[in-house]
Amino acid sequence: MTFNQPATICLNIMLFIVTAFIAGCNSSNSNQNSTAANNQSSKEPAKAISTNAPAASSPQAIENLRIAAFSNLRMVLPILVSDFNHNYPNIKIQITFEPNAALYDTVNANPQNFDIYLSGNQTYPKQMLASVKGVKSAPFTYTRGQLVLYSHTYPMDISPTTTLDQLMLDNKPFSLAIANPKSLAYGMAAEAWLVNQNLYNNIKSKIVYTNTLDETFALTDSGKVDFGFVSLSQVLNKPNDNALQNVDTLSNNYLILPKDSYPPILQDGIILNHPETSQIFVDYLKSAKAQDVLTDAGFLPICTSTTILPACK
């Protein structure tokens, strides 16, 4: 069958027009979809940034902590504070050092000026608890002192008991300084040691009592008295005011008394103000890390049923 040529031409023209119209519609829809997708895509990142960007963090407020501390902590406590501030840089600590009795008088007269009181015995914190209103904690033990027989005059390479016994047998004159046993656990421990070694009655006429442990050390170190019962921490920190000294680097001018030969020299503290912040530092002070630093400085670590320390024996 044959078609009329004009009719065929018309049919082809119509097919071309319809095809072009359909293609144009599809292109328009595709462009619209692409534009919508691009618009949506350009909006999405802005939405994500707005939703997910972290809020600017406000800096932690600086807190001030005021500590009144017994003078035999003068060397080691700043070291502990420096280590503590690695984890708590926002807690700024100010320390006041004084001899034990003077420190108690200062704190007792103005308890509002201090947040933590670190004493040289257990008696004063108990008195503080009874006399000061609003105390924020019961007394706690933070370290234990070590007693030594120290001399600037006599080298000592035998036991403390033998050293003093030999001087007595040789009838050599000597003097022996002891801190006030009424206000200092170190003085009380020294007297108890002399009694336990059956030396006290023979030596009591040679004893020079001092008002403070600092005075005991100063008199002995200057040679004004021949011997003195002082804390190991004082002897270890004497050669250099800027760093703790190793026991092996010192001369043999002191002998450490066996820790079981005298009553434990427990140093207690108490929280007076700002209990939450103060407790953070007290917990650190009783931690194994802090106790190891105190041990290096000449103290004995504290051991309780709830505190397990690697250095405790």
Residue pairs with C-beta under 8 A, 6 or more apart in sequence:
60 90
61 90
62 90
62 91
62 92
63 90
63 91
63 92
63 274
63 277
64 91
64 92
64 93
64 94
65 91
65 92
65 93
65 94
65 115
65 116
65 274
65 277
65 278
65 281
66 93
66 94
66 96
66 113
66 114
66 115
66 116
67 77
67 93
67 94
67 95
67 96
67 114
67 115
67 116
67 117
67 118
67 281
68 95
68 96
68 98
68 103
68 106
68 107
68 114
68 116
68 117
68 118
69 77
69 95
69 96
69 97
69 103
69 118
70 97
70 98
70 99
70 100
70 103
70 118
70 119
70 120
70 267
71 97
71 98
71 99
71 100
71 103
71 120
71 212
71 213
71 214
72 120
72 145
72 213
72 231
72 233
72 234
73 97
73 118
73 233
74 97
74 237
75 233
75 237
75 241
75 244
75 297
76 233
76 237
76 244
76 293
76 294
76 297
76 299
77 95
77 97
77 118
78 95
79 244
79 293
79 297
80 284
80 285
80 290
80 293
80 294
81 93
81 95
83 289
83 290
83 293
84 91
84 93
84 281
84 284
84 290
85 91
85 93
88 280
88 281
91 277
91 280
91 281
93 281
96 103
96 106
96 114
97 103
98 106
99 211
99 212
99 213
99 214
99 215
100 119
100 120
100 121
100 124
100 183
100 184
100 212
100 213
101 180
101 183
101 184
101 211
101 212
102 212
103 117
103 119
103 120
103 124
104 119
104 124
104 127
104 128
104 183
107 113
107 114
107 117
107 128
107 272
108 127
108 128
108 131
108 132
111 128
111 132
111 134
111 135
111 272
111 273
112 272
112 273
114 272
114 273
115 271
115 272
115 273
115 274
115 277
115 278
116 269
116 270
116 271
116 272
116 278
116 281
116 282
117 124
117 125
117 128
117 269
117 270
117 272
118 142
118 267
118 269
119 125
119 267
119 268
119 269
119 270
120 145
120 184
120 185
120 186
120 213
120 267
121 183
121 184
121 185
121 265
121 266
121 267
121 268
122 139
122 141
122 185
122 266
122 267
122 268
123 183
123 185
124 268
125 139
125 268
125 269
125 270
126 139
126 268
128 135
128 139
128 270
128 272
129 135
129 138
129 139
129 270
132 272
134 272
134 273
135 270
135 271
135 272
136 271
136 272
136 273
136 274
136 275
136 278
137 270
137 271
137 275
137 278
137 279
137 282
138 270
139 268
139 269
139 270
140 268
140 269
140 270
140 282
140 286
141 266
141 267
141 268
141 269
141 302
141 304
142 267
142 268
142 269
142 282
142 285
142 286
142 302
143 267
143 291
143 294
143 299
143 300
143 301
143 302
144 264
144 265
144 266
144 267
144 299
144 300
144 301
144 302
145 185
145 186
145 189
145 231
145 232
145 233
145 265
145 266
145 267
145 299
145 300
146 231
146 232
146 233
146 256
146 257
146 259
146 265
146 298
146 299
146 300
147 186
147 189
147 190
147 193
147 229
147 230
147 231
147 232
147 256
147 257
147 262
147 265
148 229
148 230
148 231
148 232
148 235
148 254
148 255
148 256
148 257
149 156
149 160
149 163
149 164
149 227
149 228
149 229
149 254
149 255
149 257
150 217
150 220
150 221
150 227
150 228
150 229
150 230
150 234
150 235
150 253
150 254
151 220
151 226
151 227
151 228
151 253
151 254
152 220
152 221
152 222
152 223
152 253
153 223
153 226
154 163
154 226
154 227
154 253
155 251
155 252
155 253
156 163
156 252
156 253
156 254
156 255
157 252
158 255
159 255
160 197
160 255
160 257
161 197
161 199
163 255
164 176
164 197
164 199
164 203
164 227
165 199
167 174
168 199
168 202
168 203
173 206
174 206
174 226
174 227
175 206
175 207
175 208
175 225
175 226
175 227
176 203
176 206
176 207
176 208
176 225
176 226
176 227
176 228
176 229
177 207
177 208
177 209
177 210
177 215
177 216
177 219
177 220
177 225
177 227
177 228
177 229
178 187
178 190
178 191
178 207
178 208
178 209
178 210
178 216
178 228
178 229
179 186
179 187
179 190
179 209
179 210
179 211
179 212
179 213
179 215
179 216
179 229
180 187
180 209
180 210
180 211
180 212
181 187
181 188
181 190
181 191
181 209
182 188
184 212
184 213
185 263
185 265
185 266
185 267
186 213
186 216
186 229
186 230
186 231
186 265
187 209
187 213
187 216
187 229
188 263
189 229
189 262
189 263
189 265
190 229
190 262
191 200
192 262
192 263
193 229
193 257
193 261
193 262
194 200
194 203
194 204
196 261
196 262
197 261
208 219
208 225
210 216
210 219
213 230
213 231
213 234
216 228
216 229
216 230
217 228
217 230
217 234
217 238
219 225
219 228
220 226
220 227
220 228
220 230
221 228
221 238
231 265
231 298
232 254
232 256
232 298
232 299
233 297
233 298
233 299
234 298
235 250
235 253
235 254
235 298
236 244
236 245
236 247
236 250
236 297
236 298
237 244
237 245
237 297
237 298
238 245
239 245
239 249
239 250
244 296
244 297
259 300
266 302
269 282
269 285
271 278
271 279
271 282
272 278
284 290
286 302
286 307
288 308
288 309
288 310
288 311
291 301
291 302
291 309
291 311
292 301
292 309
292 310
292 311
294 301
295 301
295 311
301 309
301 311
301 312
302 309
302 312
303 309
303 312
